[in-house]
């Protein structure tokens, strides 16, 4: 007899805010076969979206995320893929988290997590996420960067199979501060963190992502939301995947929002959702 076939990865897929494009992009993304067992979580009925209040939509979205997390924590699925949600709707329903990343961290036992945005050529991990720009410098501590880097390196080893991850740290200020002329945070806060991690940098934002796309690094640590998100979306718009690192289970999501204005029109691009499904299946298989 030949070797027994490997089990297909089991994915729990939440459909996101029922008023948005989540149900539509999930359906489109799965029009082509995927080598995985899929369990849908949430309402697939988009026809009722106009009758839902923001709080009702937020409740449905939040409950689906809770159920998917339970399935993963109980070992009933190998990974979860979450459809786009509306943060204001979640808040109206009482789920008062900055985003789904923080919500899942709480459900998993308040574990430290990090948000990765990935394309086929670039992986970026955010050290700070949804903060006003004026608050970033105060939130960007050496300890926080080191923790994010360690979570990243561990995930690259365990989920991507990269034995010795090569990390780079993106600078906060132009020209990495230019020796203090444009701010001292890069020398005072970021450089010690890079040294502790064995990472390159801090390297200016206008060069570090070019080097990463060239293959010099396995992941870039970005000090704030927009510098990291912009790099990923320029590198692979419509194909980016949000991955939560640090959880005891794999979680991916498309890199776009609910797009309430085009929901139900058939215009939504399912490329990012398809990429999220494929990456979840691939990581679950490797794991």
C-alpha positions in Angstrom: 0.0 0.0 0.0 1.1 3.5 -0.7 1.4 6.3 2.0 -1.9 7.5 3.4 -3.0 10.8 1.9 -2.5 13.9 4.1 -5.7 15.2 5.6 -7.2 18.3 3.9 -6.9 21.4 6.0 -10.1 22.5 7.8 -11.0 26.1 7.5 -13.7 28.1 9.3 -14.7 31.0 7.2 -16.6 33.9 8.6 -18.6 36.0 6.2 -18.1 39.4 7.8 -20.7 42.1 8.0 -23.8 40.8 6.2 -24.4 44.3 4.7 -20.9 44.4 3.1 -19.1 42.5 0.4 -18.0 39.7 2.6 -20.6 37.1 1.5 -20.1 38.0 -2.1 -16.3 37.8 -2.1 -16.3 34.5 -0.3 -18.7 33.0 -2.9 -16.6 34.4 -5.7 -13.3 33.2 -4.2 -14.6 29.7 -3.8 -16.0 29.5 -7.3 -12.7 27.8 -8.1 -11.9 24.6 -6.1 -9.8 24.9 -3.0 -8.1 21.8 -1.5 -9.6 22.3 1.9 -12.7 21.5 4.0 -14.7 24.7 4.5 -17.1 25.4 7.3 -19.0 28.7 6.9 -19.7 30.8 10.0 -22.3 33.6 9.8 -25.3 34.5 7.7 -24.9 34.0 3.9 -28.1 35.9 3.3 -27.2 39.3 1.8 -30.7 40.0 1.0 -31.5 41.1 4.5 -28.6 43.6 4.8 -30.8 46.6 4.2 -33.0 45.7 7.1 -30.2 45.4 9.7 -29.2 48.2 12.0 -25.5 48.9 12.6 -25.7 47.2 16.0 -27.5 44.1 14.6 -24.9 43.8 11.9 -22.1 44.1 14.4 -23.7 41.5 16.6 -23.8 39.0 13.8 -20.2 39.8 12.8 -18.9 39.5 16.3 -20.7 36.3 17.1 -19.3 34.7 13.9 -15.8 35.6 14.9 -16.3 34.2 18.4 -17.7 30.9 17.0 -14.7 30.6 14.5 -12.3 31.2 17.3 -14.0 28.5 19.5 -13.8 26.0 16.7 -10.0 26.7 16.3 -9.3 26.6 20.0 -11.2 23.3 20.3 -9.2 21.8 17.5 -12.2 21.4 15.2 -10.6 23.5 12.5 -7.0 24.2 11.5 -7.3 27.8 10.6 -9.9 30.6 10.4 -10.4 33.1 7.6 -12.4 36.2 8.6 -14.5 38.3 6.2 -14.4 42.1 6.4 -16.2 43.7 9.3 -17.3 47.3 10.1 -15.5 48.5 13.2 -18.3 51.1 14.1 -20.9 48.3 13.8 -18.8 46.1 16.1 -18.5 48.9 18.6 -22.3 49.6 18.5 -22.8 45.9 19.3 -20.5 46.1 22.3 -17.3 44.6 20.8 -15.0 47.5 21.7 -11.7 46.5 20.2 -9.5 48.5 17.9 -9.9 45.7 15.3 -10.4 42.0 14.8 -6.7 41.3 15.6 -7.2 42.6 19.2 -10.6 40.9 19.5 -9.0 37.5 18.6 -6.1 38.1 21.0 -8.7 38.5 23.8 -10.6 35.4 22.8 -7.4 33.4 22.8 -6.6 34.4 26.4 -5.2 38.0 26.0 -2.1 36.7 24.2 0.4 39.1 22.6 -0.2 39.3 18.9 1.0 41.1 15.8 -0.6 42.1 12.5 1.2 40.9 9.3 0.2 42.0 5.8 1.5 39.7 3.2 1.7 39.4 -0.6 3.6 36.8 -2.5 6.7 39.0 -2.5 6.5 41.1 0.7 5.7 40.5 4.4 5.2 43.5 6.7 4.4 43.4 10.4 3.0 46.5 12.2 4.5 47.4 15.5 1.6 49.9 16.2 -1.7 49.6 14.4 -4.8 51.8 14.7 -3.4 54.9 16.4 -3.5 58.6 15.5 -0.1 59.5 13.9 0.5 62.0 16.8 0.5 59.1 19.3 2.8 56.8 17.4 6.2 58.0 18.8 5.1 57.7 22.4 3.7 54.2 21.8 6.8 53.0 19.9 9.0 51.6 22.7 12.1 49.3 22.4 10.2 46.6 24.3 7.2 46.8 22.0 9.4 46.5 18.9 11.3 43.6 20.3 8.1 41.7 21.3 6.7 42.2 17.8 9.9 41.0 16.2 10.0 37.9 18.4 6.4 37.1 17.5 7.2 37.6 13.9 10.3 35.4 13.9 8.5 32.6 15.8 5.6 32.6 13.2 8.1 32.6 10.3 9.7 29.6 11.8 6.6 27.7 12.8 4.2 28.6 10.0 6.4 29.4 7.0 9.2 27.0 7.8 11.9 29.6 7.6 14.6 28.3 10.0 16.5 31.6 10.4 14.2 34.5 9.6 15.8 37.7 8.3 14.1 40.7 9.8 14.4 44.4 8.9 13.2 47.3 11.0 11.7 50.3 9.1 12.8 53.7 10.4 10.3 56.1 12.0 11.7 59.3 10.7 13.0 60.4 7.3 16.5 59.1 6.6 16.3 57.2 9.8 16.6 60.5 11.7 19.8 61.6 9.9 21.9 61.3 13.0 19.3 63.2 15.1 18.6 66.0 12.7 15.0 64.7 12.0 14.3 63.2 15.4 16.2 61.0 17.8 13.7 58.0 18.0 15.5 55.9 15.5 18.8 56.0 17.4 17.3 56.0 20.9 14.4 53.6 20.5 14.6 51.6 17.3 18.3 50.9 17.0 18.6 49.0 20.3 15.5 47.0 19.3 17.0 46.0 16.0 20.2 45.0 17.8 18.3 42.8 20.3 16.5 41.1 17.4 19.5 40.6 15.2 17.5 42.6 12.6 18.8 45.0 10.0 18.1 48.7 10.6 16.5 50.9 11.3 16.4 51.4 7.5 14.6 54.4 5.9 11.1 53.6 4.6 12.1 54.7 1.0 14.7 51.8 0.8 13.8 49.0 3.2 10.7 47.8 1.3 12.7 47.9 -2.0 15.3 45.7 -0.4 12.6 43.3 0.9 10.9 43.0 -2.5 14.3 42.2 -3.9 14.5 39.2 -1.4 16.9 40.6 1.2 14.5 40.1 4.1 11.8 37.7 5.1 9.7 40.4 6.9 9.8 44.1 7.6 8.7 45.5 11.0 6.9 48.8 10.3 6.6 51.4 13.1 3.1 52.6 12.2 0.1 51.6 10.2 0.2 53.6 7.0 3.8 53.1 6.2 3.4 49.4 6.3 0.0 49.2 4.7 1.0 51.4 1.8 4.0 49.3 1.0 1.9 46.1 0.9 -0.9 47.6 -1.2 1.5 49.1 -3.7 3.4 45.7 -3.9 0.3 43.6 -4.4 -3.0 45.6 -4.5 -6.0 43.3 -4.4 -3.8 40.3 -3.4 -2.7 41.2 0.1 -3.6 39.1 3.1 -3.9 40.1 6.8 -2.4 37.4 9.1 -2.6 37.5 12.9 0.7 36.3 14.4 0.9 35.0 17.9 -2.4 33.2 18.1 -2.6 29.5 18.9 -4.3 29.0 15.6 -3.8 30.4 12.1 -6.0 33.4 11.1 -6.0 35.2 7.8 -8.3 37.8 6.2 -8.5 39.9 3.1 -6.8 43.3 3.2 -9.9 45.4 2.4 -13.0 46.6 4.3 -16.7 46.0 3.9 -17.2 48.3 0.9 -20.8 49.0 1.9 -21.3 51.3 -1.1 -20.8 48.5 -3.7 -22.2 45.5 -1.7 -24.6 43.4 -3.7 -23.7 45.0 -7.1 -21.3 42.3 -8.2 -18.4 44.7 -8.5 -16.3 43.4 -5.6 -12.9 41.9 -6.4 -12.4 38.6 -4.6 -8.7 38.4 -5.2 -7.7 39.2 -1.7 -10.2 36.8 -0.2 -9.0 34.1 -2.5 -5.4 34.8 -1.4 -6.4 34.7 2.3 -8.1 31.3 1.8 -5.1 29.9 -0.1 -2.6 31.1 2.4 -4.6 29.8 5.4 -4.8 26.4 3.7 -1.1 26.4 2.9 0.0 27.4 6.4 -2.4 24.9 8.0 -1.0 22.1 5.8 2.6 23.1 6.6 1.8 23.3 10.3 
